[in-house]
Amino acid sequence: MTNISVLLCFIILAIGSSMVMPNVSSAKQEVHTYELKKGDFSVNFTNWGASIISLVLPDRYGKLADVVLGYDSLKEYMNDSSYIGAVVGRFANRIGGAQFTLEGKHYSVVANEGKNTLHGGKRGFSDVVWKVKKYDNEGDAPSIVFTYHSSDGEEGFPGDLLVSVKYTLFGDKRLKVKMEAKALNKPTPVNLAQHTYWNLGGHNSGDILSNKIKIFASHITVVDSQLIPTGKFAPVKGTPYDFLKPHLVGSRIKKLPKGYDINYVLDGPASDKKLKRVAVVYDSKSGRSLALSTSAPGVQFYSGNFLKDVKGKGGAVYEAHAGLCLETQGFPDAVNHPDFPSTIVSPGKPYNHVMLFKFSTKAP
């Protein structure tokens, strides 16, 4: 039995009789799993949080492994507090003081990290059931589209918002993620991110400190002790944040209090048609590499600092640095910093965010 089959068996047991087979035409959507597959490259999803629950691809010797952290059962995803694999929003990352002013009106949103808001509040987009609008595992580019209607006032955010996330697989081991959002009646902040934890050696292969990473960003957004941006930018050159040339993740991590959890200001312009380079990650043991590009202005590089005794797939236990996240995004707390790229979406001015993950077994 394959790793994917084992995972699906666990999820079937967890859901029990309430599970229904995928039926995108049905008005009622149950939580379920969905697979996209092209040859020896496959990705599994759940509509709980529009999450990636596995991504399997070969190493340099052709041996398959699942390279994303995750759980065996659906119940564990529902109880997860680390946003493993999920789409986060309505506003990814942090909002300082859990408040902002928009068009002269003050809004208080739900604080869930001290006095601040993290990843949309106590019940953000990672903790809701998304509808499956389209599911096609055939042809040259199999894809799945998840949608969610966020109501006016949800977690304190203004306006009704219609959100969609489309995942598309390509035969050359590429995964494209396209996020869109439309404000239906009021301007509102929108900042979506994909929060998968990557470990190219395999989800159960230990930490990612020996992975080599290059990040195409010359500056970071400076943050205070609560990881809220001060509004200033700082060059990375000569600091532990400097990955303009490839370095091991762990080579300078001890110079930081807990590890990497910072927004990088990506270099160069970008558009939906021409994406900017974000990062390249390489695992020398397996030979797997990941190259990421995006239309977003920033990326949160997070080295999994707060993972502790997390019981993952197949008996694996995830500790600190068991995986790394590359969350392309608008800048954190942008709603309180007029000089940051705008994260305000209005009726007639939709939100668009594209990510392209390219996997290979060739050293970058």
Secondary structure, DSSP 8 states (H G I E B T S, - for coil): --HHHHHHHHHHHHHGGG-----TT-SS----EEEEEETTEEEEEETBTTEEEEEEEE-TTS-EEE-B---SSHHHHHT-SS-TT-EE-SB-SEEGGGEEEETTEEEE----BTTBEETTSTT-GGGSB-EEEEEE--SSS-EEEEEEEE-TTGGG--S-EEEEEEEEEETTTEEEEEEEEEESSS-EE-B-EE---B-TT-TTS--STT-EEEE-EEEEEEE-TTS-EEEEEEE-TTSTT--SS-EETTSSGGGSSSS-EEEEEE-S---SSS-EEEEEEE-TTT--EEEEEESSSEEEEE--TT--SEE-GGG-EE-TTS-BEEEEES-TTGGG-TTS---EEBTTB-EEEEEEEEEESS--
